[in-house]
Amino acid sequence: MKLGYFTLTDNPDSYGALRRDPNRFLLDVMEEAVLADELGFSSVWLPEHHFGLFGCLPTPAVYLAHLAARTKRVRLAPGTVVLPLNHPLRVAEEYASLDLLSGGRALLSVGRGYDHREYDAFGVPISESRERFDEGVALLRKALSEEAITWQGQYYRIAEPVTVLPRPVQRPHPPIYIACWSRPTIELAARGGYSGIFAPFAAAMMFGSLANSVAEFRALAATAGQPRPRIMCSYFLVLADDAAAVRRGKERLLRYLLGAAPALLDERVPPPPHLAYMVDVVKQLRALRPEQLGERSVIAGGPAECVAALKRVEEAGIDEVILYFHFGALEHRETLRLMERVARDILPHFEAAPAVPAAAH
């Protein structure tokens, strides 16, 4: 199992005096991402969140292209492109370009997102998010893997043949992951031959445990005749040597979760049917107390405890964990120290990061 760096640049209004200056925060994220490369983390995952409503990094392809010039070996990925808010051809162009500029180090993760406020601002009905996503991801893969394509769908039409340029270095395209928060999305990803990314909390809600989710995903893929998919998950990390420090980390996580709740659910109107499960998600989040936060959400404790917990994740069949360090307004310098400690005390227990793909040389 590999370990990567992940952030959603959480910075909602609810943080109050702890809220960061967004410009400074994004420059700090760049420094952390470069350090991840230097320390031996496998990958860097940057978000798409608009208008500072929850996170504050809206254009992952731009920031990842900048990182391509400042890093040597780390894989570069969005976490996650909100595909219904982006034209699939444009996404294909951006990530084929990133693949070229990075020497074949690009990964691509796409999802439906969940923040109704972003959909409203872009004038896209969130009630259409599933249909737009299903069509969009099929067009995206076609545009990356084929030339002179046409398309006739419900939301996208390409009458005259077009070819996305540049062509990706990795063939037929960079690995495509789908963010899986619901059973229909898992079924689409597994049967379509995509890789998957889980949030352990959501995976446990759907299937009882992360291991069950992984098994279901791979069983669906096998039934559809697809090769073994790679499956990743994200985890909040609290590496601390005493109970008081662990509790402070879990209190930060509660701050994060409560800050995320308005993005997950508009309580003024009933959610569309395909997002109805968010009602239960938000209800559970708001009922949580620090002592209830366990391995469904967070890896916490000293180095030995964190290694043991991550080994259990590995045994569940996860290929890579992307670690969220600075959630809940952890200060930048503390984040850098935390990353250095993880590289010293935890990374050596797991698989080394891959070399740059041969096609890139």
FENWOWO-V569543 format. One record per pair of residues at least 24 apart in sequence whose C-alpha atoms are under 8 Angstrom apart, sorted by sequence separation. I is the first residue (numbers start at 0). J is the second residue. If there is no record, write none. Layout:
# FENWOWO-V569543
I|J, I|J
This chain:
# FENWOWO-V569543
143|167, 181|205, 260|284, 144|170, 80|107, 82|109, 109|136, 144|171, 189|216, 257|284, 4|32, 79|107, 80|108, 81|109, 82|110, 83|111, 143|171, 144|172, 189|217, 192|220, 256|284, 257|285, 75|104, 76|105, 77|106, 79|108, 80|109, 81|110, 82|111, 143|172, 190|219, 191|220, 21|51, 25|55, 43|73, 47|77, 67|97, 74|104, 75|105, 76|106, 77|107, 78|108, 79|109, 80|110, 81|111, 82|112, 186|216, 189|219, 190|220, 4|35, 25|56, 42|73, 43|74, 44|75, 45|76, 46|77, 47|78, 73|104, 74|105, 75|106, 76|107, 77|108, 78|109, 79|110, 81|112, 185|216, 189|220, 3|35, 41|73, 42|74, 43|75, 44|76, 45|77, 46|78, 47|79, 68|100, 72|104, 74|106, 76|108, 77|109, 140|172, 190|222, 191|223, 29|62, 33|66, 37|70, 40|73, 41|74, 42|75, 43|76, 44|77, 45|78, 46|79, 47|80, 60|93, 64|97, 67|100, 68|101, 79|112, 186|219, 190|223, 192|225, 195|228, 197|230, 199|232, 21|55, 32|66, 36|70, 39|73, 42|76, 44|78, 45|79, 46|80, 47|81, 60|94, 63|97, 67|101, 84|118, 189|223, 190|224, 191|225, 192|226, 194|228, 195|229, 196|230, 197|231, 198|232, 199|233, 253|287, 36|71, 190|225, 193|228, 194|229, 195|230, 196|231, 197|232, 198|233, 199|234, 253|288, 4|40, 33|69, 36|72, 64|100, 189|225, 192|228, 194|230, 195|231, 196|232, 197|233, 198|234, 253|289, 3|40, 4|41, 29|66, 33|70, 36|73, 60|97, 64|101, 84|121, 196|233, 2|40, 3|41, 4|42, 5|43, 6|44, 7|45, 8|46, 35|73, 1|40, 2|41, 3|42, 4|43, 5|44, 6|45, 7|46, 84|123, 189|228, 250|289, 306|345, 1|41, 2|42, 3|43, 4|44, 5|45, 6|46, 7|47, 11|51, 12|52, 83|123, 249|289, 305|345, 3|44, 7|48, 10|51, 11|52, 12|53, 249|290, 10|52, 11|53, 302|344, 306|348, 10|53, 11|54, 246|289, 249|292, 302|345, 9|53, 10|54, 246|290, 8|53, 9|54, 10|55, 83|128, 8|54, 9|55, 7|54, 8|55, 8|56, 83|131, 87|135, 91|139, 95|143, 7|56, 82|131, 83|132, 86|135, 87|136, 90|139, 91|140, 82|132, 88|138, 87|138, 88|139, 91|142, 83|135, 87|139, 91|143, 82|135, 82|136, 88|142, 133|187, 245|299, 245|300, 242|300, 241|300, 237|297, 238|298, 239|299, 240|300, 241|301, 235|296, 236|297, 237|298, 238|299, 239|300, 240|301, 234|296, 235|297, 236|298, 237|299, 238|300, 239|301, 240|302, 234|297, 235|298, 236|299, 237|300, 238|301, 239|302, 52|116, 103|167, 234|298, 238|302, 103|168, 99|165, 102|168, 103|169, 107|173, 109|175, 50|117, 99|166, 106|173, 107|174, 108|175, 109|176, 110|177, 111|178, 238|305, 49|117, 96|164, 99|167, 105|173, 106|174, 107|175, 108|176, 109|177, 110|178, 95|164, 96|165, 98|167, 99|168, 105|174, 106|175, 107|176, 108|177, 109|178, 110|179, 95|165, 96|166, 98|168, 103|173, 106|176, 108|178, 7|78, 92|163, 95|166, 96|167, 98|169, 255|326, 91|163, 92|164, 95|167, 255|327, 5|78, 92|165, 94|167, 95|168, 254|327, 252|326, 253|327, 88|163, 98|173, 251|326, 252|327, 251|327, 95|172, 251|328, 95|173, 251|329, 201|280, 232|317, 209|295, 230|316, 231|317, 234|320, 236|322, 208|295, 230|317, 231|318, 232|319, 233|320, 234|321, 235|322, 236|323, 237|324, 229|317, 230|318, 231|319, 232|320, 233|321, 234|322, 235|323, 236|324, 229|318, 230|319, 231|320, 232|321, 233|322, 234|323, 235|324, 231|321, 233|323, 235|326, 203|295, 200|295, 199|295, 200|296, 199|296, 198|296, 79|178, 238|337, 210|312, 213|315, 214|316, 209|312, 213|316, 238|341, 213|317, 210|315, 209|315, 210|316, 129|273, 126|271, 116|262, 125|271, 114|261, 115|262, 126|273, 114|262, 115|263, 113|262, 114|263, 115|264, 113|263, 114|264, 115|265, 169|358, 168|358, 169|359, 168|359, 53|258, 53|259, 53|262, 52|262, 5|233, 14|254, 14|258, 13|258, 9|255, 12|258, 11|258, 11|259, 104|355, 103|355, 104|356, 102|355, 103|356, 102|356, 103|358, 102|358, 103|359, 102|359, 102|360, 44|321, 42|321, 73|352, 72|353, 72|354, 72|355, 34|335, 38|339, 40|342, 31|334, 35|338, 39|342, 27|331, 31|335, 38|342, 40|346, 39|346, 19|328, 18|328, 41|351, 17|328, 40|351, 41|352, 39|351, 40|352, 41|353, 0|313, 14|327, 39|352, 14|328, 3|319, 5|321, 0|317, 1|318, 2|319, 3|320, 4|321, 5|322, 6|323, 9|326, 10|327, 0|318, 1|319, 2|320, 3|321, 4|322, 5|323, 6|324, 8|326, 9|327, 10|328, 0|319, 1|320, 2|321, 3|322, 4|323, 5|324, 6|325, 9|328, 0|320, 2|322, 4|324, 6|326, 2|346, 2|349, 1|349, 0|349, 1|350, 0|350, 1|351, 2|352, 1|352
